Amino acid sequence: MSEEIRASTTRTLRDLVPAEAWDELTSGRRRIHPAGTILLRQGDTGTHVLALLRGLVKVVRRDIEGRERLLSFRGPGEVLGEMAVQNDRIRLADVQAISICEVASLPAHTFRHFVERHGLPGKLACLANDRLWEQTQAGEGDLDQRLAGALLRLVAMSGDRVFRLTRTELAQHLGAGRNSVSDALRRLGPSRVRADKTCIEVVDERLLHDVLRRYPV
């Protein structure tokens, strides 16, 4: 599996539509939410979608026994909650702000018309495939490389280097134990990554890429 695949970010809707279409999508009511806010809640009806203008969010699903899995991260240019709106079903996961987020809200019927008018069903299917691939990447292979790839994707999608994330959340995302993630962070070392109880800081992207290439540092 190539370094480019492991470290790549998924495409966003903004990447796939003309600038005027994205401007149309984001012309609705805008709100700013602090870190920790639940923007969309698992089990709610899909009454609207959110276009993420700035900030970083995490998508978290709880199973029937209450266990959580951090499925993915999303950054600016993403549309959030579109699956429930398109399929007329309940939301399958929470979407929670990791940093301060600005979003534009669009009612469900308006978004459906937008998708039809701009011929987007195929492109939205491509985005869904990208997200499934990202989840597969996070859950398979060498843990040190998966962790390095996830952190590099976070940097690429957000432009930030410090993230309000815990070891437990990283473990949920990578499908690993918390202690295993702590061990992987120690192996990566403070020259690459620093971690405390609530934050992860990427110190040197180049050295993380070295981990993906399996080059000794």
C-alpha positions, -999 to +999 in steps of 0.1 A: +000+000+000+016+033-011+025+062+011+003+085-010-028+063-003-021+060+034-016+098+039-041+111+014-072+131+023-106+122+009-121+145-016-148+170-004-179+181-022-163+215-027-136+197-047-162+182-070-185+210-079-181+244-096-173+273-074-207+289-080-225+257-069-206+256-037-214+293-032-251+285-037-249+256-012-233+278+015-255+308+010-280+297+037-280+306+074-246+304+090-236+296+125-204+293+145-201+265+171-175+260+198-154+229+201-174+200+217-208+210+201-228+182+187-238+195+152-258+164+142-271+137+165-274+100+159-311+089+157-324+123+147-344+127+115-325+141+085-342+175+083-312+194+070-276+192+059-246+213+070-218+226+048-186+229+068-169+262+060-142+261+086-131+239+115-128+201+121-154+176+131-155+139+141-181+114+131-189+090+160-213+061+160-226+043+191-237+007+189-266-009+206-245-015+238-233+021+239-198+015+226-185+043+204-165+042+172-149+073+157-156+066+121-139+096+104-128+132+105-142+159+083-128+193+074-138+225+054-155+218+021-175+188+034-212+184+035-225+168+067-257+147+072-264+142+035-270+104+037-300+107+060-315+135+039-310+115+006-324+083+020-351+099+041-338+080+072-325+088+107-289+098+112-265+070+118-239+089+138-231+120+158-211+148+142-192+167+168-170+198+165-133+192+174-124+229+169-145+261+164-166+254+134-186+276+110-214+259+091-241+268+066-275+250+071-297+239+042-331+223+045-335+187+033-358+195+004-336+224-008-305+201-007-323+174-027-332+199-054-296+211-054-284+176-060-308+170-088-302+204-105-264+200-105-264+162-113-246+152-082-258+117-073-228+101-089-204+125-072-220+119-038-216+082-044-179+088-051-176+107-018-192+078+001-167+054-015-138+077-005-151+077+031-154+039+032-119+037+019-106+060+046-122+039+073-106+008+058-072+025+058-076+035+094-084-001+105-059-023+086-022-028+087+007-016+109-005+005+138+024+030+137+017+036+100-020+039+104-015+064+132+010+084+112-014+084+082-044+095+102-024+124+117-012+135+083-047+134+070-058+156+099-031+182+091-039+181+054-077+186+058-075+213+086-042+231+081-037+228+119-011+208+138-027+207+173-059+186+177-083+183+206-082+145+206-076+119+232-058+086+230-091+069+235-106+087+204-076+078+183-080+042+194-117+042+184-108+056+150-079+031+144-098+001+158-070-005+184-067-005+221-059+027+240-027+012+254-017+001+220-021+037+207-002+050+237+026+026+228+025+037+191+028+073+202+058+065+223+074+047+193+068+077+171+084+099+197+083+136+206+103+145+175+072+135+155+042+138+178+035+151+213+004+140+232-012+149+265-045+139+280-066+160+257-045+171+227-023+157+200+003+178+183+020+170+150+056+182+155+072+172+122+052+161+091+084+150+073+093+125+100+057+111+099+061+106+062+093+087+070+072+063+090+049+056+061+079+050+038+095+027+065+127+046+063+148+047+094+151+081+110 
